Amino acid sequence: MTAFTPELALLLARAQFGFTIAFHILFPAFSIGLASFLAVLEAGWLWTGRQVFLDAYQYWLKIFAVGFAMGVVSGLMMAYEIGANWSGYSAKVGPILGPLLAYETMSAFFLEAGFLGIMLFGLKRVGPKLHFASSVLVAIGTLISAAWILSANSWMQTPAGYTIDASGRFLPKDWLAIIFNPSFPYRFVHMVIAAYLATAFVVGAVGAYHLLHDRKNAVARLIFSMAMWMAAIVTPIQILAGDIQGRNTLTYQPAKIAAIEGDFSSGVQPLNLIGWPDRAAGRLDYTLALPRLGSVILTHTWDGTIQGLDAFPRRDWPVLPATFFAFRIMVGLGVLMFGIGLASMWLRLRRRLYDTAWFHRAAILMGPAGFVAIIAGWTTTETGRQPWVVYNLLGTAQAVSPVSPGAVAVSFAVILVVYVVVFGAGIRYLLAMMAKPPQIDEPPPSTAAPLRTHGITPLPIVEAGGTP
């Protein structure tokens, strides 16, 4: 392969978009989870009248505003990348994907932007009930945004409701079939729960950090308790949702399942716990497997037959190492999160939840686990779809722009530097905000001069848009 081959341009374009969206996906997921958490906190305040709920709300509201704005900015570059590097994709799928993304802007964006200002600055101006309604509407807006984005991406995984014209463009035939395509309900539920869990573990880590310094901090106790309830109750639900989505994927994307499981031969499959997929040799090396359990999990029968990669042409095989290992990272972290939830229940029953330092340290270490799991799950989904942009219909190589590798490399380098510097500083500021202990009568967000936190002076929060 030379330095100026189309294959190199394709590889760089994929790497660039993969980096951008992996970076971006963290912030909308955080916004989805935190917006609902804020609505629950405000509901708790209105229901019980306890000041601690309002203090927790004000504490996390400021963090939400910064993360929300960073989510908007981090997604802007993707529009440039699609136009510059993926003109074939835009030309072919624009009649379907364009309206779906426009619907997201017209519904979720305006809903979130319209009520975010009230949520941030309006408690004393509009009263508690209308303010609570604004919090709920912002939370609903993040869910609507997620629904449109997941619908668009799911259509690329399981296309439905379309026709193809003479030029190869996908045209809408049935919008309900497009929106509610076969994988959308399962992927939407799985992603929203993932966002809730990822946020819960960040909230739990922050609560644990402050409990290590002050076990009597009422806000820290409240948010830590709520986060651990989420871990204990919702993690098993997520495992069930993942199982259901896996069976849907087996129906519509069997090659992806074969890559995930490391199954090279069709038949009754073991559960391959570890191994190394050797694409050239067509086998899984260094395997530790449990006989038949792969078929049991995917088909719920002892003798269920599952297609292996040998049932598909090699040119249609997904990206094997990335798909195989990313899935195991996601599942492994899910098991650890489930363990944290079980341990929290045991400590709660023993009335030691707020006084067990080793568990607080474990919760801090698990703080980023949900977001790592989201990135690993996204990697599994997208690399497992290769070599297709629209599954079995439009190849990735057909979607890339006729650009030189050098042009893609330069733009990738610029994006890499900008993202690391700008969003690295933003993440550092978010962590500094989380390191600040919550206090009694926590002040709301202010439009005055920005506060100094651990040596970082942020820009004043004056505007934020929707979650891309």
N, C-alpha and C positions, 0 to 999 in steps of 0.2 A: 504494500500500500504506500503510495507516494503522498507527499504533503498536499497535493491538490486534487485528490479524488473526491467524487461525490459521497462516497462512503464516510470519509472523514468529516465532511460538512454535516452529514446526517448525524453522526455520532456527537459532534460538538453541539449541534442544535438541540438534540435530545438531552445532553448533559446540562446545557444552559437552562432549558425550561424545567428540567427536573430539579435543579438547584433552586430556581426561583419559586416554584410552587411548593417545594418542601419547606422553604423558609416562610413562605406566606401562610401556609395552612395552619401554622401554630397560632397565629393571632386570631383568625376567625373562630377557631375551635375554642380558644380561651374566651372570646366574646360571647359565644353561644352559651357556654357553661356558666360564666360569671353573670351574664344578664339574668338568667333564670335564678341563680343563687341570690342575686340582689332582690329580685321580686319576692322570693321566699322570706328573706330577712325582713323586708318592709311589711310583708303580711304578718310575720310574727310580731313585729312591733305594734301594728294596729290591733291585732287580736289580743295580745297579752298586756300591752301598755308598758312592757319592760324596756328600760332605756338601753340595755345592753344590745338589743336587736338593732336599734337605731344607730348606736355607736359602731357596730359591725358593718352596717350598711354604709355609713359615711366613710369608713376606712376603706372598704373595697370599691366604693364608687369612684374614688380618685384613681385607683389602679385600673379600674375598668375603662375610664376615659382615655388614659394613655394607651392602653393595649388596643382599644377600639380604633383610635386614630392610626396607630402603627399598622393595623390590619388593612386599613384603606390604602395607605401609602405603599405598603409592600406588594399589593396586588396590581398596582398601576403598570408595572413593567411587563406584565404578562401580555397586555394588549399590544405593546410594541413588539414583543417577541413573536406573537402570532402573525402580525403583519409583515415583519421582516424575514422571519425564518420559516414560516409555515403558510406560504401563499397558496399552495395546493390544497391544504386543509381548509383555509378560508373559502376558497372558490367552490369546493365540493360540498362542504357541510354548512356554509353560511346561511342558506335559506331555512335551516332547522335550528342550528345553535344560536344564530343571531337573535331571533325572536325570544328564545328561552332566556338568554342573558338580558335582553331588554325588559322582559317581564320581571326579572329579579330587580332591576333598577327601578322600575315604575311602582313596584309594590313594596318590597322590603326596604330599599334605599330611602324612599320618601317617608315611610313609616318610622324607621329608625331616626333619620335626620330630623323629622318633624317633632319628635318627642324627647330626643336626647337632651336638648337645652333645658326643657322643663325638669327632666330627671336630674340634671346636674345642678341647676341653680334655682329651681322653682318651688322648693318645699315651703318656704315662708310666704311665697307669693300666691300660690294657687291652693294651698291647703293639703292636708294629708291624703284625702281620698282621691283627688285628681292627680296628685303626685304619684300615688300608688298605681293609678290607672296608666300613667305614663311609663312607669317602670315595667308594668306588664306588657304594654304595647311594644316597647323596645325589645323585650325578651321574645315576644311573638315575632317581631320583625327579623330577629336573628334566625329564628327557626324557618320562617318563610324564605329567607335568603338561602339557607342551607338546602331547603327543598328544591329550589330552582337550580342551584348549582349541582346538586346530586342528581337531579333529573337529567340535566344536560350530559353529565359524565356517564350516567348509567345508560343513556341512549347510545353512547359510543360503545359501551360494553355489550348491550343487548338491544340492537336497533329494531324499531318497530314503527308502524304507521307511516311509512315513507314510500315514495316512488323514485326511480332514477331516470333522468331524462337522457337524451341522446348524447349530451356532452359529459355525462357522468356525474352531474350534480344530484344531490339528494334533495327531493322536494317533499314538503309536508302533504300527507294524504289524510291522516286522522290525528288531530292534535291530542286527543285524550290518550290514544295509543302511544304517541310519542312521549308525552309527559309521564304517564303511568306505565312505562315500559316494564318488561318482566323482572328486571333486577332492582328497579327503583325503590319499592317499598322496603325491601330487606336492607339495602345499602343505606337508605336514609335513616332507618331505625338504628342500625349498627353505628353509623357515624355520629348521630346525635348523642347516643349513650356514651360513645367514646369521648366526645367533647365534655360531657358531664363528669365522667370519671377523671379525665385529665385535669379538669379544673378542681375537682374535689381533692386530688392528691396535692396540687399546688396549695390550696387552702389549708389542707391538713399539715403540710410541711411548714407553712408560715405559723399556724397555730402551735405546732410542736416546738418550733424555734423559740417562740416567745414563752412557752411554758417552761422550757429549760432555764430561762432567765428569771421567770416570775410565775410560779405555779398558781398564784392567786389572781392573775389577770383575767377578769371576767370575760372579756371579748375573746381572748385566746382560747379560753376553755369552751366557749360557745362554738366558735368556728371549728375547733378541733373535733369536738363532739359531732357536729353536723357532718363534717367531712368523713369521719369514721363510720357513721351510719350509712353514708353513701357508698363507701367502699364495701361494707358488709352486705348491703341489700342489693346494690345495683350490679356489682361485679358478676354474681351468678346469672343475673338477667342478661348481661352482655355475653357471657359464655353461651347461653341458649340462643341469643340472637345471632351470634357468630356461627353456631351449628346450622341454623336455618338458612343463613346466607350461603354457607358452604354447600348445602344440598342444592340450592338454586344455581350456584355456579357450576356444580356438577352437571346439571341439566343443560345449561346454555353455553358453558365454556369448559368442556371436559379437558381440553389440552392444558388449561391453566391449573386445574386440579391435579392433573398428572405431574406438572412441574412443581407444584406446591408440595405434593406428597413424595416426590422423587420416585414415581412409579414409571419404569421404562417398559415394562411388559404388562399386557392386559391380563386380567384374571382376578381372583380373590387376592386382595392386597393386604400386606402387613401395615402396621403403623411404624413408619421409619422415623425414629426419634432423632437420630443424627446420621450423618453421612456426607459424602462429597459427590455431587452429580458430575459425571464425566460425559460431556456431550459427545465428544469424538468417539468414545468407546460404546456409548449408549448403555451405560450402567451406573449404578450408585455404589461407590466404593466406601470402605470403612464404615459399614452400616451397623447400627444398633437398632433392632426392630422388634416389635411385638407381633407375632403371627395373627393374621386375620383381623386385627383390631382396626386397621384402616378401612376395610369394607364395613365393619360394624358401625363405625362412626359416620361414614358417608351414606350408607344405604340402610342402616338400622337393621340389617339382617346378617346372619352368620356366614352365608355363602354368596353375598352380593358380589357381582362381577363389575369391575371398574376398568375403563379403558386406560391403558398406559400410553406413553409417548410413541410406542411402536405403531399405534393406530393412526398416526398423523404424519404427513410428510415432514422431513427434517427442516425444510425451509419454513414451516409453520410452527416450529417449536418456540416456546417463550424463552426469555432470558433465564437460563436455569439457575446459576448460582445465586443471583440476586433474589429471584422469586422464592427459592427454597429456603435460604437463610433468613430473609426478611420475615417470612411467615413464622419461623421459629422464634425469632426475637419478639414478635408481637405476642405469640402464645406464651412464651416464657415470662414476659412481663405481666401478662394477664394472670398467670398462676401466682406470681409474687403479690400482685394486688389483691387477689383472693385471699392469700395467706395473711396479709395485713388486715383485711376485713375480719377474718376469723379471730386473729389475735386481739383485735380491738374489742370484739364481743366478749372474749374470755376475760380481758382486763376490766371491761365495764361491769361484768357480773361480780368481779372481785372488788369493785370500787377502787381500782388502781389505774384507771385510764389517764388521770391527770398527774400521776405521781411516779410513773415508770420511765426513768430516763432512757433506758436502752430502747424502749419502744418509740420514744420521741425521736431519738437519733435515727432509728430505722425509717420513721415516717419522713424525716428530712431527706434522707437518701433516696426515698421513693418519690420525692416531689416531682422530678421531671419524667417519671416513668410513663405516665399517660401520654405525654407528647411524643416520646420516643416510640411508643407503641403505635401512635397515629401515623407517624412517618413510616414506620415499618409496614403497617397495613396498607398505606397508600402505595408504597413501593411494590408490595405484593400484587396489588390490584393492577398497577400500570405496567410493570415489567411482565406480569403474567398475561397481559393482553397482547403483547408484541408477538409477531411483527405487524400488528394491525393498529390503525387509528380508529377506524370503525370496524368492529370485529367481523372478520371473514369477508369484508366488503371493500375496504379502502386500506391499502398498505401504508405503513409509515414512510417508506421510501417514496411513495407517490404524493405524499402530503408536504414534503419539505420544499423550500424555495430553491431556485437555482442560484445559490450564492456560493461564494468561495469560502473555503475553510478559514482563510485568514480574516475575512470580515466577521465571521461568527466568533472566532477566537478573540478578536479585539473587543467586540461588544461584551463577550462573556467575561473577559478580564475586568472591564470597567464595572460591570454589574457586580462582580464578585467583590471588588474593592469597596464600592459604594455600600453594598449591603452589609459587609462586615463592619465597616466604620460606622455608618449611620445607625443601623439596627443593633449593632453591638453596643453602641452608646445607649440606645433606647432600652435594650434589655437590662443593661447595667443600672439604668435609672429605675426601671421597674423593680429590680431586686433591692435597690436602696429604699424604695418606698415600702416594700414588704418587710425590710429589716427594721423599720421604724415601729416601735411598739404601739399598738392601739391603746387609746386612752379613754377615760371617762369624758363624756360630752365631746366626742370626736368631732372636730369642725368639718363642715361640708366643703366641697370644692370652692375655690375662690377665684374671682376674676382680677384680683389685685396682683401685685408683684409676685413672681414665683418664689416658692420656698426653696431654701438651700438644704439639700439632703445628702449627707456624706460627700460633700465637696462638689456635687453635681448641680448645676443650675439649669432646669429645664425651661423651655419656652412656655409662656402662658397657654393654657388650653382655651382656645377661642372658637374652634370649629372641629367637627368630626362628621364623617359621612357614614355610609352604610358598609356592611361587611360584604366584601366581594365574594 
